[in-house]
Amino acid sequence: MRATKYLSDSAWKDVAAKNDVKDNGLLRKLAEFRKLDDRDYDDALKLLAEAASLAGQLMKAKGTPPPAGKYLDEVVAAADEERRAVAKARKAAAAKSSKGGSRDDEAGQKEKSAASELLGPRLKPLLRRVVQGDTAHALVSRKGQQVVVLLSRKPILPAQRKLMTEHLGGGSVKHYTGVCRLEDGATTFSLNVEVTGLAKLLKAALLAQTGLRVSKLECRAGGAGDAAQPAST
């Protein structure tokens, strides 16, 4: 997960401090990028380009220690990688919005598109932000050995359970609510109940939905304020 690691403003701040490197604005650009909304494609592309340029300048500057230079090289590579991903997501969003059809078809397409966005492209940056230290609301839905995950910066509405149920093909689906955050270096799902074996299924679900492999993931029952009670549909 190169982009997650090397586009972190806190990580760069530590590297700069340890290597006595004077920041040239890179820290601010990385912080602004972290705070962007998932669909701020143009702003993201602009900030990533600026971050790559500033990192390149620092990398070539006289007096930059080799360890810091190596790290900055990774920042440039990660920014370029993320720019390609953002450009691809923007193109896909534009293609979806340009499709025509009847009102019913458009409504169905928008609903399907919204579900695809929430459970794929929009999930990926939220997961990355969790790995960087942010906290997200979580809804985990399970049907047998199938699991689908939804993360959100805002509280998840009960209506979203319908979306998850439909994504899993209907039938009897268990829903678990809570939060997802970084705890002791592990991506941790703090849910309303303890579910044996769920962590392994969550890893597989996140990999399938985002393409990101979470190396260290834990799942536990949270406190009274972490989540609501489970429900079945």
Secondary structure, DSSP 8 states (H G I E B T S, - for coil): -HHHHHT-HHHHHHHHHHTT----SHHHHHHHHHTS-TT-HHHHHHHHHHHHHHHHHHHHSTT--HHHHHHHHHHHHHHHHHHHHHHHHHHHHHHHHT----HHHHHHHHHHHHHHHHHTTTHHHHHHHHHTT--EEEEEEEETTEEEEEEESS---TTHHHHHHHHTTSSS-EEEEEEEEEETTEEEEEESS--TTHHHHHHHHHHHHHS---SSEEEEE--TTT----EE-
